[in-house]
Amino acid sequence: MLTLMKKIIFFLLGFLILTQTRGQNGNITMKKVKRTETEWAKKLDPQQYQVLRQCGTEPPFTGKYWHNEKDGNYYCAACGALLFTSDTKYDSGSGWPSFYAPANNKNIIEVRDTSHGMERIEIRCARCGSHLGHLFPDGPRPTGSRYCVNSLSLDFKESPKKEKEK
């Protein structure tokens, strides 16, 4: 059993070393994921590709996470970067998963978006550049922000359930 635990620990440490690098200031930064559009099209299903790589939007109230109330973390469906936690998720009434803050501000890129005759802020994954959704200034406290995200842009991993003490 101890040998198995050692293998798991070494695997996790190796994974962290391979997926993160140190920046010039010594802080850990995410390693960027670069693929051709052909490679993305092979990796993602057609709906995910349309949203993540072509800046599409899924219809409201149709995504698998818009009403998810489980505890856990939300990752980029394209590259696996941690984007949001259930602690900051709330029901905005918009029909898309909404969060008032990212898990780490460094994992989200904000880009000015003037498409469709509107001025908005697009949010993208900092690791792979995939489209996630949009940021609006009408969220709850403490930030006042609403990160409105397509379910197709996310993978959810539920937190392990805590055992009740006897």
Order of alpha helices (4+ residues) and beta strands (2+ residues): alpha-beta-beta-alpha-alpha-beta-beta-beta-beta-beta-beta-beta-beta-beta
